[in-house]
C-alpha cells in the first residue's frame, strides 16, 4: 500500500510540492489569524516585561513585535493583520483548489490516454487473452476512481501538514494543552482504524463485482443475436439482476462503513473538546488562552476529519488504483518490445518462408500450429485450406505479425519477421475477411481507414473494385451513411465488400483474405475473383477459405489439418493425390479447381 501511495503522489510530479506548500501556507495564515485573537482579547500580552508576555514562545514574540507599533494603534493593527491573514487564507485555499482540480483532470486524462495507447500497442494477442469487460471497466470507470484515489492521497498529505501547523501554534501557546490534544487525537485516530479495515475490504469487493457486471453487459450487447435466437432473454435478465444487486450491495456496505467516519469524528472531537475545557478550568487556565485554544481545536477538527475521510476514501479506492497501475505495468513491456533498431521493410522482393513454425495459445493443451514449413512466393496466389480449427486464422495472424511463433521462424526476403519494424511491415499488408472490424462511423471513413491520406476519388474507385459502389449509392446517405457498431446496420455481404474496398484502397504488397467472400453471392464473388486476377502482377495474395470457388485460380494450395501441413502443391496435382484436399473438393460439387496435369 505504501508503494501504491508513492506512485499515486508521484503522478503529480513537480506540481506536488506547490500544492503541499500552498496548502501549508493557507493553514499557516488561518492559524496566525486565530492566534492573534489572544493579544486582541488580553492586551497585556503586548506589553514587554509583564508576566503574560514572558510566558510562552508566542507571547514573547508578540511582546517583542509590539514595539514596532504605536501603543494607540496596536489593537487596530492586530485587527487588520487578522483580516489580512484570513483573506490570504481564502485566496490561497481557492487557488490551491483550482490547481488541484486542474492537475487531477490532467492526471485522469493522461491515465486514460496512456492506458488506451498501451492496450492498442500491446495488440491483438494481449486483448484476446483478456476479458473485454475487465478491460472496459478498467479503462472507463476505474481510471476515474483512480483519479479520486490520487485526490484522496494528496488530501492526506495536505491535511497532515495543516494539523502540524495548528499543533505547532498550540504548542507555542501551551504545551500542556497541546499534549492533551495530541493524546486525544491519537486515541481517536486509533479508534477510527477499525472503520478503515472493512472499508478497504468492501472497496476491493466493489471493484470485483463491478468488473463482473461490465463483462455481463458486454456479453449481453455483443451476443444479442444469440440471446434472442435461443430465447435466453429471461436467463440473461436474471443474471444481470443478480450481478447488479451484488454491485448495489457491495457499494451500500462501502458507503455504510465510509459514512461512519463523519459522525464518529464529530462526536469524538466534541467529547475531546469538552474534556479539554474541564481539565483546563480545573487547572486554572486563563480564559483568553483557553478561548483561543478552543478556537484552534475547533478549526483543527475540520482538517482532522478530512484527513480521516481521505484515509478511508483511499482505502476504498486503492483497489481500483491497483487495477489501473497493474494494467499499465502489464501492457508497458509488451508495448515496447520492438526497438528503433528494427529493419524498415519497403517491398516484398522474393517471398515469405515459414520454417518449422509452431504456435501455442495461452492455456492450450496442443499447438494451434505445429512445425509448419511452407513458402509463399511473391506475385502468386497462395490458398490455405482445411477444416474449421485447422489453424488457418492462426497462420494469417502470424503472417500479419499479430502473434509471434512460439517455435520456428518466419522469414521475409531472408530477413526474420521479428527483426522487421512491425508498423513498416503492416503498412504493406491489407486484410479483409469475415471478422474484419467495421468502425461505428460512415461508409466513407471505414473505407478510408485502408489509407488515411486517400482522396474521395480513390475511395470510390476502391468501392467499385469491391463491387460495393452500387449498394452504397442506395444507402440513405450514400457514402456518409453510418454503419453502426461493427457494421450492424449492413448485411453480411455488404460488410465484407466494404472490408474488401478498404483492403483494395491500401494497394498492398500482400493482400490477405480470411474467408473474405463467404457472405457474397456468386455474382459478387466472380466479380471479386476478376479483380484479384488483376492484382497478381503487383501483389501477393494469401487466401484462407472454405469455399473452393474462392481459390479456383490459386497458384499454390497449403492444406492444414489439426495445425499441421497435410499436403501442399498445385490445386490440380492435389486432386490427383486423393488426400484431404480431394476429399474436401468432392464435398463441394459444381466447383472447378484447375484441371489435372
LOMAR-110213 format. One record per atom (N, C-alpha, C): residue in one letter; x negated, y, z. Coordinates in steps of 0.1 Angstrom, whole numbers, plus 2048, in hexadecimal, padded with zeros to 3 digits. Atoms other than C-alpha are relative to their C-alpha. Layout:
N
aXYZ...
***
This chain:
597
x7F87F4800x800800800x7F780D800x8097F5800x7E3817807x7FB8037F2x8057FE80Ex7D58127E4x80B8057F7x7F57FB808x7F78187D5x80380F803x7FE7F17FCx7FB8397E9x7F48087FAx80B7F9806x7D88437DDx8028027F1x7FD7FF80Ex7E283C7B9x80B80A7FDx7F57F6802x8028507BDx7FB80E802x8057F37FEx7F086E7CBx7F68047F5x80A7FE80Ax7D486A7B1x8078057F3x7F97FC80Cx7EE870796x80280F7FFx7FE7F1800x7F18957A1x7F38077FBx80C7FA805x7CC89A797x7FC80C808x8057F47FAx7BE8BD79Dx80B809806x7F57F87FAx7E08CA7A6x8037FD80Ex7FD8047F2x7E28B67C6x7FA80980Bx8057F77F6x7CA8CC7DAx80880E801x7F97F4801x7DD8EB7CEx80E7FF808x7F38027FAx7FF8DD7D9x7FE7FE80Fx8028027F2x7F18D27FBx7FC80D807x8047F37FBx7E08F4800x80C809802x7F57F77FFx7FF9077F8x80A7FC80Bx7F78057F5x8148F180Fx7FA80380Ex8067FC7F3x7FB8F782Bx80180E803x7FF7F27FFx7FA91C825x80E804804x7F27FD7FDx82091D826x8037FD80Ex7FE8047F2x82090B847x7F980A80Ax8087F77F8x805921855x80680E801x7F97F3800x81894184Bx80C7FF809x7F58017F7x83793485Dx7FC7FF80Ex8058027F3x82492987Bx7FB80E806x8057F37FCx81394C87Dx80C809804x7F47F87FDx83595D87Bx8077FC80Dx7FA8047F3x843948897x7F780380Cx8097FD7F5x82494C8ACx80080E805x8017F17FCx8259728ABx80D804808x7F57FC7F7x8479718BDx7FB80180Fx8058007F2x83296B8DDx7FC80E804x8037F37FBx82298D8DFx80B80A7FEx7F47F7802x84299D8D2x8097FF80Cx7F78027F4x85598E8F0x7F980480Dx8087FE7F4x839993909x7F48097FDx80A7F6804x8259B3902x7F27FE807x80D8017F8x80A9AB91Dx7F67F77F9x809809807x7FC991905x7F78087F7x8087F7808x7EF9AF8F1x7F6808807x8097F87F8x7DE9C090Ex7F47F9804x80C8067FCx7BA9B7911x7FD80180Fx8038007F1x7AF9AD934x80A7FB809x7F68057F8x7D09A1940x7FF7F0801x80080F7FEx7D597D94Ex8057F97F4x7FA80680Bx7EC975931x7F78007F4x8087FF80Cx7D4980917x7F37F8801x80C8087FEx7B796C926x8037F17FFx7FC80E800x7CB94B926x8037FB7F2x7FD80680Dx7C9937906x7F98077F5x8077FB80Cx7B893B8E5x80880A7F8x7F77F7808x7D694B8D3x80280D808x7FE7F47F8x7DA9648F0x7F48097FFx80C7F8801x7B696F8EFx7FE8067F2x8007FA80Ex7B89738C9x80980B7FEx7F67F5801x7D79888CCx7FB80C807x8057F47F8x7C899E8E7x7F48077F9x80C7FA807x7A89A38D2x8058087F4x7FC7F980Cx7BA9AC8B2x80A80B803x7F67F57FDx7D39C38C4x7F880D800x8077F3800x7B79DD8C7x7FF8077F3x8007F980Dx7B99E48A2x80C8087FEx7F47F8802x7DC9F28A5x80280A80Cx7FD7F77F5x7E8A108B8x80A7FA809x7F78067F6x7FBA088D8x80F8027FDx7F27FD803x81BA188CCx8057F87F4x7FC80780Cx81BA058ABx7FE7F1800x80380F800x8129E28B7x80C7F87FDx7F4808801x8359D58BAx8058017F1x7FB7FF80Ex83F9E3897x7F77F87F7x80A808808x81F9D4888x8037F1801x7FD80F7FEx8279B2897x80D7FC7F8x7F4803807x84A9B3889x7FE8007F1x8037FF80Ex83D9BD867x7F87F37FCx80880C803x8239A1868x8087F3800x7F780B7FFx83E988872x8087FF7F3x7F880080Cx854992854x7F77FD7F4x80980380Bx83699183Cx7FC7F1800x80380E7FFx82C96F849x80B7F77FBx7F4808804x84F961845x8038027F1x7FE7FE80Fx852971822x7F67F87F8x80A808807x831962818x8037F1800x7FC80F7FEx83D940825x80A7FD7F5x7F5802809x85C94380Fx7FB7FF7F1x8057FF80Dx84994D7F0x7F77F47FCx80A80B802x82D9337F4x8087F37FFx7F880C800x8479187FBx8077FE7F3x7F980180Dx85B9207DCx7F77FD7F5x80A80280Bx83C9227C6x7FB7F1800x80580D7FEx8309017D4x80B7F67FBx7F5809805x8538F17CDx8008007F1x8017FF80Fx8518FD7A9x7F57F87FAx80C807804x82E8F07A5x8027F1801x7FE80E7FEx8378CE7B4x80A7FA7F6x7F680580Ax8568CB79Ex7FB7FF7F2x80680180Dx8438D377Fx7F67F47FFx80A80B801x8278BA787x8087F3801x7F880D800x84189F790x8067FD7F3x7FA80280Dx8528A476Fx7F67FB7F6x80B803809x8318A275Dx7FB7F1802x80580E7FCx827882770x80A7F67FAx7F5809805x849872767x7FF7FE7F1x80180080Fx84587B742x7F37F87FCx80C807804x82186F741x8007F1803x7FF80F7FDx82984E752x8087F97F6x7F880680Ax84584773Ax7F97FF7F2x80780080Dx83185171Bx7F47F6800x80C8097FFx81283E727x8047F2800x7FB80E800x82681F72Fx8057FB7F3x7FA80480Dx83981F70Fx7F57FE7F5x80B801809x8198256FBx7F87F3802x80780C7FDx80780970Dx8077F37FCx7F880B804x8247F1707x7FF7FE7F1x80180180Fx8237F96E2x7F37FB7FCx80D804804x7FE7F56E0x7FD7F2804x80180E7FCx8007D46F3x8067F67F6x7FC80780Cx8147C86D6x80A7F5802x7F580A800x82C7AC6CDx7FD7F5809x80380C7F8x81A7916E0x80380380Fx7FD7FC7F2x81D7A4701x80F801803x7F27FE7FEx8417AE6FDx8087F37FFx7F980D802x84B78B6F2x7FE7F780Dx8028087F4x83D77D713x80780680Cx7F97F97F5x851795729x80F8027FDx7F27FE801x87679972Fx80380E7FCx7FD7F2804x8857B771Dx80680880Bx7F97F97F5x89B7BF73Bx7F680680Ax80A7FB7F6x87D7C2752x7F880C7FAx8077F5806x86A7D8739x80880C7FFx7F87F4801x8877EF733x80380680Ex7FD7FB7F3x88F7F2758x7F3807805x80D7FA7FBx86A7FA760x7FE80D7F8x8037F4808x868813743x80A80B802x7F67F67FEx889825749x80280480Ex7FD7FD7F2x89282376Ex7F5801809x80B8007F6x87381A781x7F680B7FEx8097F4801x85E836772x80680C807x7F97F57F9x87884E780x7FE7FE80Fx8028037F2x87683D7A2x7F1801804x80E7FE7FDx85083D7A0x7FD80F802x8027F27FEx85186379Cx80580480Dx7FB7FD7F2x8678657BBx7F77FB80Ax80A8057F6x84E84F7CDx7F4809801x80B7F7800x8328667C3x80480D808x7FC7F47F8x8468847D0x8017FD80Fx8008047F1x84B8717F1x7F2800805x80E8017FCx82686B7F2x7FA80D803x8067F37FEx81C88F7EEx80880880Cx7F97FA7F5x838899807x7FA7FB80Dx8068057F4x827883820x7F4808804x80C7F87FEx80689681Cx80380E804x7FD7F27FDx8168B981Cx80680180Ex7FA7FF7F3x82B8B283Bx7F77FC80Bx80A8037F6x80E8A284Dx7F880C803x8087F47FEx7FA8C2847x80880B807x7F77F77F9x8188D7852x8007FD80Fx7FF8047F2x81A8C4873x7F3803807x80D7FD7FAx7F48C8879x7FF80F802x8017F27FEx7F88EE874x80880480Dx7F87FC7F5x8148F188Dx7FB7FA80Dx8068057F4x8038DA8A6x7F4808804x80C7F87FDx7E38EF8A3x80580D807x7FB7F47FAx7F790E8ACx8067FE80Ex7FB8047F3x8098FD8C8x7F47FD80Ax80C8037F8x7E78F18D5x7FA80D805x8067F37FCx7DA9158D5x80980780Ax7F77F97F6x7F99208E9x7FF7F980Ex8008077F3x7FA904903x7FD7F17FDx80480E803x7E78E3901x8097F6807x7F880A7F8x7FD8D391Cx80D7FD7F8x7F4802808x81D8D9908x7FE7F97F3x80380780Dx80C8CE8E8x7FE7F1803x80280E7FDx8018AE8F8x80E7F9802x7F38067FDx8258A7904x8077FE7F2x7F980180Ex8328AE8E0x7F97F57F8x80780A807x8178988D1x8047F2804x7FC80D7FAx82087B8E8x80F7FC7FBx7F2802804x84587F8E0x8017FD7F1x7FF80380Ex83F8808BAx7FA7F27FDx80680E802x8298618BCx80A7F5803x7F680A7FCx84484E8CEx80B8007F6x7F57FF80Ax85E85A8B5x7FC7F97F3x80580680Cx848850897x7FF7F1801x80080E7FEx84382E8A6x80D7F9800x7F2806800x8688298ABx8058007F2x7FA80080Ex86F832887x7F97F57F7x80780A808x85781787Bx8097F47FDx7F780C802x8727FC880x80B8037F5x7F77FD80Cx88780F866x7F97FF7F3x80780080Dx86C81184Cx7FE7F17FBx80380E805x8667EB84Bx80C7FA7F8x7F5805808x8897E1840x8038087F3x7FE7F780Cx88A7FF828x7F67FB7F5x80980580Ax86B7F1817x8057F37FAx7FB80D804x87A7CE815x80C8027F6x7F47FE809x89C7DA807x7FC8087F4x8047F980Cx88A7F27EFx7FA7F77F6x80580A80Ax8777D57DFx80C7F77FBx7F5808804x8977C17DEx8098087F6x7F97F8809x8A97DE7CDx7FA8007F2x80780080Dx88E7DF7B2x8037F37F9x7FE80D806x8927BA7ACx80E7FE7FAx7F2803805x8B87B87A9x80380A7F5x7FD7F680Bx8B87D8793x7FA7FB7F3x80680680Cx8A07C777Bx8087F57FAx7F880B804x8B67A877Ax80D8067F9x7F47FA806x8D47BF772x7FC8057F2x8047FB80Dx8C07CF756x7FE7F57F6x80280B809x8B77AD747x80E7FB7FBx7F3805804x8DC7A3748x80780A7F6x7FB7F7809x8E67C3737x7FB7FE7F2x80680280Dx8CD7BD71Bx8067F37F9x7FA80D805x8DA799717x80E8027FBx7F27FE803x8FE7A5716x8018087F3x7FF7F780Cx8F87C06FBx7FA7F97F4x80680780Bx8E07AC6E5x8077F37FCx7FA80D803x8F478C6E8x80F8017FEx7F17FE800x91779B6E3x8077F77F5x7FA80880Ax91D7876C3x8027F1805x7FF80D7FBx9157666D4x80A7FF80Cx7F67FF7F5x9297706F3x80E7FF7FBx7F37FF805x9477776DEx8047F37F9x7FD80C807x9457586C8x8027F4809x7FF80B7F6x9417406E6x80980480Bx7F77FC7F5x95B7536FBx7F980080Ex8077FF7F3x94275B716x80280D807x7FD7F27FAx95177D71Fx8027FF80Fx7FD8017F2x95F771740x7F47FC808x80C8057F9x93F75F74Ax7F680C801x80A7F57FFx92977D741x80580C809x7FA7F67F7x941795753x7FE7FC80Fx8028047F3x93F780772x7F1801804x80E7FF7FDx91977E770x7FC80F802x8037F27FFx9177A476Bx80580580Ex7FB7FB7F3x92E7AB789x7F87FB80Cx8088057F5x91A79479Fx7F2807801x80D7F9800x8F97A4795x80280F804x7FD7F27FCx9087C7798x80380280Fx7FD8007F2x9157BF7BAx7F47FE809x80C8017F9x8F37B47C5x7F880D800x8067F3801x8E57D57B9x80780A80Ax7F87F87F7x9017E77CCx7FC7FD80Fx8038047F2x8FA7D37ECx7F2804804x80E7FD7FDx8D47D87EAx7FE80F803x8027F17FFx8D67FE7E5x80880580Cx7F87FB7F5x8F1801800x7F87FD80Dx8098037F5x8DA7EF819x7F480A801x80C7F7800x8BD80580Ex80580E805x7FB7F37FCx8D2825812x80480080Fx7FC8017F2x8DF819834x7F4801809x80C7FF7F8x8BC814842x7F980D7FEx8077F3803x8AE833831x80880B807x7F87F57FAx8CB84883Fx7FF80180Fx8028007F1x8C283F863x7F580A804x80B7F87FDx8A3855861x80480E805x7FC7F27FCx8B4877863x80780080Ex7FA7FF7F2x8CC871881x7F77FB80Bx8098057F6x8B285D893x7F580A804x80A7F67FDx89887888Fx80680C807x7FA7F47FAx8B0894898x8037FE80Fx7FD8037F2x8BC8838B8x7F37FF808x80C8027F9x8998798C2x7F980D802x8077F37FEx88B89C8BCx80880980Ax7F87F87F6x8A88AC8D0x7FD7FB80Ex8038057F3x8A18958EDx7F1804804x80D7FC7FDx87C89D8EAx7FF80E804x8007F27FDx8838C28EAx80680380Ex7FA7FE7F2x89A8C0909x7F67FB80Bx80A8057F6x8808AB91Bx7F580A802x80B7F67FFx8658C5913x80580C808x7FA7F57F9x87C8E1920x8007FD80Fx7FF8047F1x8828CF941x7F2800806x80E8017FAx85D8C7946x7FA80E801x8077F2800x8528EB93Dx80680880Bx7FA7F87F6x86B8FB954x7FC7FB80Ex8048057F3x8618E4971x7F2804803x80E7FC7FEx83D8ED96Cx7FE80F7FFx8007F17FFx84591396Cx7FA8077F3x8047F980Cx83D91B948x80780D7FDx7FA7F3802x84393F93Ex80A7FF7F4x7F580180Ax86394492Ax7FC8047F2x8047FD80Ex85395690Cx7F87F57F9x80880B805x83993A908x8097F47FDx7F780B802x85592190Cx8098027F4x7F77FD80Bx86C9328F3x7F97FF7F3x80780180Dx8519358D8x7FD7F17FEx80380F801x8479108DFx80C7F97FBx7F3806804x86C9068DBx8028037F1x7FF7FC80Ex86D9198BAx7F77F87F7x80A808808x84E9088AEx8047F17FFx7FC80E800x85B8E58B8x80C7FF7F7x7F4801809x87C8ED8A7x7FD8007F1x80480080Ex86B8F6887x7F87F47FCx80880C802x8548D888Bx8097F47FDx7F780B802x8738C188Ax8017FE7F1x7FD80280Ex8788C8865x7F57F97F8x80B808807x8558BE857x7FF7F2806x80180D7FBx8558A186Fx80B7F77FAx7F5808805x877895863x7FD7FE7F1x80380280Ex86C89B83Fx7F57F67FEx80B80A801x84C887845x8057F2802x7FB80E7FEx85F869853x8097FC7F4x7F780380Cx87986C836x7F77FC7F4x80980380Bx85C86D81Dx7FA7F2801x80680D7FEx84D84E82Dx80A7F57FDx7F5809802x86E83C82Cx8027FF7F1x7FE80080Fx873846807x7F57F97F9x80C807806x85083B7FFx8017F1802x7FE80E7FDx85781980Fx80B7FA7F7x7F6804809x8778177FAx7FD7FF7F2x8037FE80Fx8688217D9x7F37FA7FCx80D805804x8458117DAx8017F37F8x7FE80C808x8547F17CBx8018047F1x7FF7FB80Ex85D8057ABx7F38057FCx80E7FB804x83B8167ABx7F77F57FEx80980C802x8297F57AFx8037FA7F2x7FC80680Dx83D7E7791x7FA8097F4x8057F880Bx83380577Bx7F18007FFx80E800800x80F806785x7FB7F27FBx80480D804x80D7E0781x8017FE7F0x7FE80180Fx81B7E275Dx7F68087F9x80A7F8806x8037FE755x7F27F8800x80C8077FFx7E67E8761x8007F47F6x7FF80C808x7F37C974Ex7FF8047F1x8017FD80Ex7F67DC72Dx7F48087FCx80C7F8803x7D77F272Fx7F57F77FAx80A808807x7BE7D6728x8037FB7F2x7FB80480Dx7D37C970Bx7FF80B7F6x8007F580Ax7D67EB6FCx7F28047FCx80D7FB803x7B17F06FCx7F77F57FBx80880C804x7A57CE6EEx7F88037F4x8087FD80Cx7997DC6CDx7F880D802x8097F47FEx77C7F56CDx7FF8077F3x8027F880Cx7728106B5x7F57FA7F7x80A806808x7577F86A8x8067F67F6x7FA809809x7707E3695x7FF8057F1x8027FE80Ex76D7E066Fx80C8067FAx7F57F9807x7837F765Ax8047F87F3x7FB80880Bx7977E1642x80680A7F5x7FB7F780Ax79E7F2620x8087F87F5x7F880780Bx7A97D8606x7FC7F1800x80380F801x7AB7B2603x7F97FE7F3x80880280Cx7907A75EBx8017F17FCx80180E803x78F7815EDx80C7F8804x7F58077FAx7A8771604x7FF7FE80Fx7FF8027F1x7B2766627x7FE7F1803x80280E7FDx7A6746637x8037FD80Fx7FE8057F2x7B4734656x7F77F4802x80980A7FDx79971F664x8027F980Ex7FE8077F3x7A370667Fx80880780Ax7F87F77F7x7BD71E68Dx80A7F8808x7F58057F7x7D27146ABx80580B808x7FB7F67F7x7E97286C0x80A7FA80Ax7F78047F5x7FB7216E1x80780D805x7F87F67F9x8177376EEx7FF7FD80Fx8028017F1x81573E713x80B7F7806x7F880A7F9x823721727x8057F57F7x7FC80A809x82870B708x7F87F3803x80780C7FEx81F6E670Cx7F87FC7F4x80880380Cx8136E26E8x7FE80C7F7x8027F4808x8056FA6CFx80A8037F5x7F77FD80Bx81B70C6B6x7F97FE7F3x80880380Bx7FF70969Dx7F47F8805x80A8097FCx7E46EE69Fx7F67FD7F5x80B802809x7C36EE68Cx8048027F1x7FB7FD80Ex7D16FF66Dx7F48067F8x80A7FB809x7B8704651x8058017F2x7FB7FD80Ex7C5714631x7FA80D7FBx8047F4807x7BD72F618x80B8077F9x7F67F7807x7D274C60Bx7F88087F6x8077F880Ax7C37585EAx80680D7FDx7FC7F3803x7C577C5E0x8087FF7F3x7F97FE80Dx7DF7855C5x8097F47FDx7F780B802x7F37655C9x80B80080Ax7F48017F6x81475B5DAx7FE7F2807x80180C7F7x80F7425F7x80C7FF808x7F38037F9x82E732606x7FD7F780Cx8008097F4x832723628x80D7F9801x7F4808800x84B70762Ax7FF7F680Cx80080A7F5x8566F1647x80E802807x7F48007F8x8736E965Ex7FF80B80Bx8007F67F6x87D702679x7F77FB80Cx8098037F5x863703695x7F37FA7FBx80D806806x8476F767Dx7F4809803x80B7F67FDx833717685x7FE80B7F6x8017F680Bx83A72D667x7FF80E805x8007F27FAx84274D67Bx7F3802808x80D7FE7F8x824747692x7F58027F6x80A7FE80Bx80E744672x80080E7FCx7FF7F3805x81B765666x7FC80A80Ax8047F77F5x817776688x7F1801801x80E8007FFx7F376B689x7FA8087F4x8057F980Cx7EE778665x80180F802x7FE7F27FDx7FC79A670x7F880580Bx8087FB7F4x7E579B68Ex80880380Cx7F87FE7F4x80279B6A6x7FC7F680Bx8068097F6x7F277D6B8x7F27FD7FBx80D805804x7CF7706B9x7FF7F1802x80180E7FFx7C674C6B4x7FA7FC80Dx8068057F3x7BF7386D4x7F47F77FCx80B807805x7A77246BFx7FF8027F1x8027FE80Ex79872769Cx7FE80F7FDx8037F2805x793746687x8088037F3x7FA7FB80Cx7A675A66Dx7F580A7F9x80B7F9807x78D768653x8068087F4x7FB7F780Bx79578563Bx7F48047F8x80B7FC808x77C78861Fx7F27FE807x80C8047F9x761777634x7FE80880Dx8007F97F3x76978E652x80A7FB809x7F68057F7x77A780671x80B80B803x7F57F67FEx79C791675x7FF80780Ex8017F97F3x79579869Ax7F680B800x80A7F5801x7787AF68Fx80580B7F8x7FB7F6809x78E7C3678x80A809808x7F87F77F9x79F7E2685x80F7FD7FDx7F3805802x7C37D868Bx80980A7F9x7F87F6807x7D37F8680x7FD8017F1x8047FF80Ex7BF7F9660x8057F37F8x7FC80D806x7C87D4659x80F8017FDx7F1800802x7EE7DA65Ex80480B7F7x7FD7F680Ax7ED7F9648x8017FA7F2x80080680Dx7E77E162Bx80A7F4800x7F680A7FFx8037C9636x80E8067FFx7F27FC7FFx8297CA632x8077F3803x7F880B7FBx8427B3643x80E8027FEx7F17FF802x8667AC63Ax8057F2804x7FB80D7FCx87C790648x80D802808x7F38007F9x89B78665Bx7FF80680Dx8017FB7F3x88D79267Cx7F980E800x8077F3800x87D7B3670x80A80B805x7F77F77F9x88C7CF685x80380C7F8x7FB7F3805x8A17EC678x80280980Cx7FF7F67F5x89F80B68Dx80E807800x7F37F97FFx8BE81E699x7FF80E7FAx8017F3807x8BA83A680x8067FE7F2x7F980180Ex8C484065Bx7F97F67F7x80680980Ax8BE82963Ex7F38067FAx80C7F9805x8A5842630x7F47FE809x80B8007F7x89084364Fx7FC7F1802x80480E7FFx89181D652x7F77FB7F5x80980480Bx882819630x7F3808801x80C7F8800x86A836635x7F67FB80Ax80A8057F6x85A824653x7F67F77F9x80A807808x84980F638x7F48087FDx80B7F6802x83482E631x80580E803x7FA7F47FBx83B84D644x7FE80C7F7x8027F4809x82D86562Ax8077FE7F2x7F980280Dx84385760Ex80A80B7FDx7F67F6805x85886E5F9x80E7FA7FFx7F3805802x87D86B5F5x8017F87F3x7FF80780Dx8788605D1x7FA7F2802x80680D7FDx8618445DDx8097F7808x7F68087F8x87B8395F6x80B7FA7F8x7F5804809x8968375DCx7FB7F57F6x80680A809x87E8235C5x7FF7F3807x80180C7F8x87780A5E1x80D7FA802x7F28057FFx89C8065E7x8057F97F4x7FC80580Cx8A28005C3x7F97F27FDx80780C802x8877E55C1x8057F580Ax7FB80A7F6x8967D45E0x80F7FD7FDx7F2802803x8B87D45CFx80A80580Bx7F87FB7F5x8C67EA5EBx80680E7FCx7FB7F3803x8CD80B5D9x80F8017FEx7F2800803x8F08025CEx80880080Cx7F88007F4x8FD7F95F0x7FE80C809x8037F47F8x8EB816600x80980C7FBx7F87F6806x8FD82E5E8x80F800805x7F28027FCx91E8205F3x80380280Fx7FE7FD7F2x918826618x80680E803x7F97F37FEx92B843628x7F780C7FEx8097F4801x90D85A629x7F47FC7F8x80B804809x8F7848610x7F37FD808x80D8037F9x8D284861Bx80080680Ex8007FA7F3x8DB85D63Ax8097F880Ax7F88087F7x8F2842648x7F97F980Bx8068077F5x8E883666Bx8037F17FFx7FE80E802x8E381166Bx8047F980Dx7FC8067F3x8EA80B691x7F47F9806x80B8077FAx8D57F76A9x7FD7F47F8x80580B808x8C07DF695x8097FD7F4x7F880180Dx8D67E6676x80D7F9803x7F38077FDx8F67DA688x80B8047F8x7F57FC809x90C7EE670x7FF7FB7F2x80280680Dx8FF7DB652x8017F1800x7FF80F801x9037B8645x7F17FB801x80D806800x8E679F647x7F88027F4x8077FE80Cx8DE7A2623x7FC80F7FEx8047F2801x8DE7C8624x7F4804809x80C7FE7F7x8C67C8642x7F47FB7F9x80B806806x8AF7B162Fx7FB8087F4x8047F880Cx8AF7C7610x7F980D805x8067F47FAx8A77E6625x7F27FD805x80D8047FCx88A7D3635x7F77FD7F4x80880280Bx87E7C8613x7FC80E7F9x8037F3806x8807EC606x7F5807808x80A7FB7F8x86B7F7624x7F27FA7FDx80C807804x8517DC61Bx7FB8047F2x8047FC80Ex8517E65F6x7FA80E800x8057F2800x84C80B5FFx7F2801805x80E8007FAx82C802612x7F57FE7F5x80A80380Ax81B7F65F2x7F47F9806x80B8067F8x8077DD606x7F77F77F8x80880A805x7EA7C65FEx8057F2802x7FB80D7FCx7FB7AA610x80F802804x7F27FF7FDx8217A660Fx8047F3807x7FC80C7F8x82F78E62Ax80F800801x7F2801800x852782626x8047F4809x7FC80A7F7x86176E644x80F7FE7FFx7F2802802x882760639x80780D7FBx7FC7F3804x886781627x80C8017F7x7F5800809x8A177660Fx80B7F6804x7F780B7FDx8B575C622x80F805802x7F27FB7FEx8D3774627x8048077F3x7FD7FA80Dx8D377F602x8087F67F7x7FA80880Ax8EA7725E7x7F77FC7F5x80980580Ax8DC7605C9x7FB80B7F6x8047F5809x8DC77F5B2x7F6809806x8097F87F9x8CB7945CCx7F27F9801x80D8077FEx8B17795D2x7F87FF7F3x80780080Dx8AA7765ADx7FA80E7FCx8067F2802x8A579C5ABx7F3802808x80C7FE7F7x88D79B5C8x7F47F77FAx80A808806x87A77E5B7x7F98077F4x8057F980Bx876792598x7F780C804x8097F57FBx8687AF5ACx7F37FB806x80C8067FAx8507985BFx7F67FC7F5x80980480Bx84278C59Dx7F880B7FCx8087F4804x8377AF596x7F680480Ax80A7FC7F5x8247B15B7x7F37F87FFx80B8097FFx80C7955B0x7F38057FBx80C7FA806x7F47AA59Cx7F980980Ax8067F67F6x7EE7C25B9x8027FC80Fx7FC8047F2x7FB7AF5D8x7FF7F1802x80080E7FCx7F678E5EAx80D7FE808x7F38027FAx8187805F4x8007F3808x7FE80C7F8x81E768611x80E7FF804x7F18027FEx841759614x8027F480Ax7FB80B7F8x850745630x80F7FE7FDx7F2802803x871736626x8057F2801x7F980D800x88A71A62Ax8067FD7F2x7FA80280Dx89A720608x7F67FF7F5x80A80380Ax8857115ECx80180A7F4x7FE7F680Bx89472A5D3x7F880C802x8087F47FDx8807455E5x7F27FE7FCx80E802802x85F7345DFx7FE7F97F2x80280780Cx8657265BCx7F58047F7x80B7FB808x84A73C5ADx7F3801808x80D8007F8x8307365C8x7F57F97F9x80C807805x80D72E5BEx7FB7F5808x80680A7F6x80471B5DDx80A7FE80Bx7F78037F5x81970A5F8x7F97F980Bx8058067F3x80F70261Cx80C7FA807x7F58067FAx8266E962Cx7FB7FD80Fx8038017F2x8266EB652x80A7F6807x7F780A7F9x8336CF669x7FA80080Ex8048007F2x8326D368Fx7F3807803x80C7F77FEx8176EE68Dx7F47FB7F8x80C805808x8006DA676x8038017F1x7FE80080Ex7FA6DB651x8027F27FBx7FC80E805x80C6BD643x7FA7FE7F2x80580180Dx8026C461Fx80080E7FAx8007F3807x7FA6E1607x7FB7FE7F2x80380180Fx7F66E75E2x80A8077F8x7F77FA80Ax8086F25C3x80E7F9802x7F38067FEx82E6ED5C6x8037F47F8x7FD80B809x8306D65A8x7F87F3805x80880B7FBx8146C05B6x8067FA80Dx7FB8057F4x8246BE5D8x80D7F87FEx7F4808803x8446B15C9x7FD7F27FCx80480E804x8316935BBx7FA7F880Bx8068077F5x82168B5DCx80A7F8809x7F58067F8x8436805EBx7FE80280Fx8017FD7F2x83A69060Cx80B808806x7F67F87F9x84C6A8623x80680A7F6x7FB7F680Ax84E6C2607x80A7FA7F7x7F7807809x85F6AA5F0x80D7FD807x7F48047F8x87869F60Bx80880D802x7F87F37FEx8816C4613x8068057F2x7FB7FC80Ex8846CB5EDx80C7F97FCx7F5809804x89C6AE5E8x80D804808x7F47FC7F7x8B36BC604x80680D7FAx7FB7F4806x8B86DC5EFx8037FE7F1x7FD80280Ex8C86D15CEx80280D7F8x7FE7F4809x8C96E95B1x7F480A801x80C7F7800x8A76F95BAx7F57FB7F7x80B804809x88B6F95A1x7F3806806x80C7FC7FBx8686FB5AFx7F57FB7F7x80B804809x84F6F9593x8047F37F8x7FF80D807x84B6DB57Cx7F47F7802x80C8097FDx8356BD583x7F68017F4x80A7FE80Ax8146C0572x7FE7F37F8
***
